[in-house]
Amino acid sequence: MINPGFIILIKREVMRFLALWKQTIMPGLISSGLYLVVFGEVIGGRLKNANLGVDYIIYIIPGLTMMSVINMAYQNSSSSIMQAKFLKFIEDILIAPLSGFEISMAFTIGGMFRGVINGILILLLSKFLVPEFAIKNYGMTLIYLITVSWAFSALGVIIGVYARNWDQIGSFTTFVFMPLSMLGGVFWSIDMLPSFWRTISMFNPIYWMINGMRNATIGIGDSPQLLSMTLSLVFTVIFSFIASYMFAKGYKIKS
């Protein structure tokens, strides 16, 4: 039987970002819409012969969606835990009749919902701005949204537990997510990169997630779909295990 406290904590995490939708939902939509219009129209007009398989503005939609999903899922869980530590109510959660696994999963699921909602809304916005955009595989697209959201929400739990201040949470976005996203093929195929950076991109987990999402959404990818999904699931399991272990051991939160 599912622990009622587990359900309540999930509801708290979901309602927390829904109540602040102007801060948690709208920024991702606005930034993605601007990227789509500016990059899609301006750069797309100069890449008519890039051999992408589709118009450039359609090509970047899956990448923009993944970039927003990753950031929103990470920010939700990491900021929620940091806020709980900063306001000193993390102790109330720890003494509740919940296991470390249940607590970490509740924070992770809350962030996952935010990531998935942002992803779906961005895809709907893309359809509105680019009517010719069409999703090839709805099932796989949703699976990627859930898997990637879960993975980076779990990573947000890890960073939220580890971080000592808000700067460390923001620094991870600036110095890790942003470079990896730029080298992950959000705005271009890695075949367009010099050989050195193309090789570096192959070791970038975000590249595989974006590539898998692009394959599911518009049917175009630089690598096999099975490999992209496998690697996405591996990172999801690893991050979830580490997050659960840290809560179970009370790493930096029970001292």
Salt bridges, closest charged atoms under 4 A:
GLU13 OE2 - ARG12 NH1 2.38
